[in-house]
Amino acid sequence: PPPGSTPGFLPHCRTHIPTEKTGLLKGTPGLTSLPPFPTGNIIGSGIFISPKGVLEHSGSVGLALFVWVLGGGVTALGSLCYAELGVAIPKSGGDYSYVTEIFGGLAGFLLLWSAVLIMYPTSLAVISMTFSNYVLQPVFPNCIPPAAASRVLSMACLMLLTWVNSSSVRWATRIQDVFTGGKLLALSLIIGVGFVQIFQGHFEELRPSNAFAFWMTPSVGHLALAFLQGSFAFSGWNFLNYVTEELVDPRKNLPRAIFISIPLVTFVYTFTNIAYFTAMSPQELLSSNAVAVTFGEKLLGYFSWVMPVSVALSTFGGINGYLFTSSRLCFSGAREGHLPSLLAMIHVRRCTPIPALLVCCGATAVIMLVGDTYTLINYVSFINYLCYGVTILGLLVLRWRRPALHRPIKVNLLVPITYLVFWAFLLVFSFISEPMVCGVGVIIILTGVPIFFLGVFWRSKPKCVHRLTESMTRWGQELCFVVYPQDSPEEEEKGPFQPSPLPTMDKPLKTQ
């Protein structure tokens, strides 16, 4: 079986990398690098693409702004619940690790299956297409950029960042830090110009009489879809839980990072939307193919080129963050025996999870070829909320089953209950409003049930299957030049393999 797991997909190859040769050390990121990481993953293409969808389903400016503020509040509730789970179950893998620990292997596998097939590839596809759309918009100022050109550029960006993440963990984390600063500067420019507009008296659309002038009466289903569109912009708030094993003192730094990043993101999103409405009417925003570009053209004049460049930088960093995190999820799944063991291997010198990165890149490329942006957002947001709710329900189950478990962070029970009430409202009315989109998402998740029983639960596979999978694993190892990480060479003699957490630096670090 894969290392550290029950028998699963592929046989175990005993080649490994000792820790002293690879620098596979846990606990390298401290608090100084934590707030940029969740902030950088949350703030991506969402704030530049979701305002149109939120406004379309809200029916008024005022209600759209309320959706953004409430979305931040709900995200904060979810983050508090995840903080408790993150320190009570200090494993990398986030939702997947928690659901597997609480509900068992099948539930964890279904969450992993949906994440690998839908959530991360779809999010990466949306962000990549937004990147190409904003890069090409100045070239095609009076029309929508050609679909073929947009997809080619999206693929090129995705492949470039896959290569970067495969080459160096340090490069990937530095790109994240640099582009987080760049995107915050871009949004600061939008917010600053918006305040100037307000001080100059250009806030007609924000006056209560205009802000709540509905051009349509939104139903409860419309409001649910508006929250789904807005929730896409907040996706990424749980990413630190995927690298819990790699954090310094997660009991202290994980909640600190959450308390810093979520209010900051909510403030930025709300005031960015306010700035949009100081320059554009609702009709102009709804007709715009690139909201930030339209904003820049109306207010920045000669410097309007700053907007597409800034958005491109922002989405570039977002793609990098999603690749970094999704590859860690694949690694965790393979380590538990729920994915092919090849995905639990890392490069012998670079210490990067190349097979997992290639799987994420390939799945995203397939998703990118089918579906439009807003339909994809509904898909991924529905599945995201479904998984979030199941995970937070697990918090209540864990409280009931293991009341004596040490919990350095313990939230009030009203926090998960409030989140779950909102979660149920959102999913039920989203399903009523978009039965096809939500139904397809549920069906894709359920297709993981037979895969689980054939690939994971069925242990006595024929020898020909083991020979085939072993040869495929060895071929993948030779192609990617990867092996299993291991804490020490002696562990192989003592018992089953237990891979170390993925590295966060390229070279060994001196420890105290």
Buried (B, 14 or more C-beta within 10 A) or exposed (E): BBBBBEBBBBBBBEBBBBBEEBBBBBBBBEBEBBBBBBBBBBBBBBBBBBBBBBBBBBBBBBBBBBBBBBBBEBBBBBBBBBBBBBBBBBBBBBBBBBBBBBBEBBBBBBBBBBBBBBBBBBBBBBBBBBBBBBBBBBEBEEEEBEEEBBBEBBBEBBEEBBBBBBBBBBBBBEBBBBBBBBBBEBBEBBBEBBEEBBEEEBBEBBEEEBBEBEEEEBBEBBBBBBBBBBBBBBBBBBBBBBBBBBBBEBBBBBBBBBBBBBEBBBEBBBBBBBBBBBBBEBEBBBEBBBBBBBBBBBBBEEEBEBBBBBBBBBBBBBBBBBBBBBBBBBBBBBBBBBBBBBBBBBBBEBBBBBBBBBBBBEBBBEBBEEBEBBBBBBBBBBBBBBBBBBBBBBBBEBBEEEEEEEBBBEBEEEBBEBBBEBBEBBBBBBBEBBEEBBEBBEEBBEEBEEBBEEBBBEEEBEEEEEEEBBEBBBEBBEEBEBBBBBBEEEBBEEEEBBBBBBBBBBEBEEEE
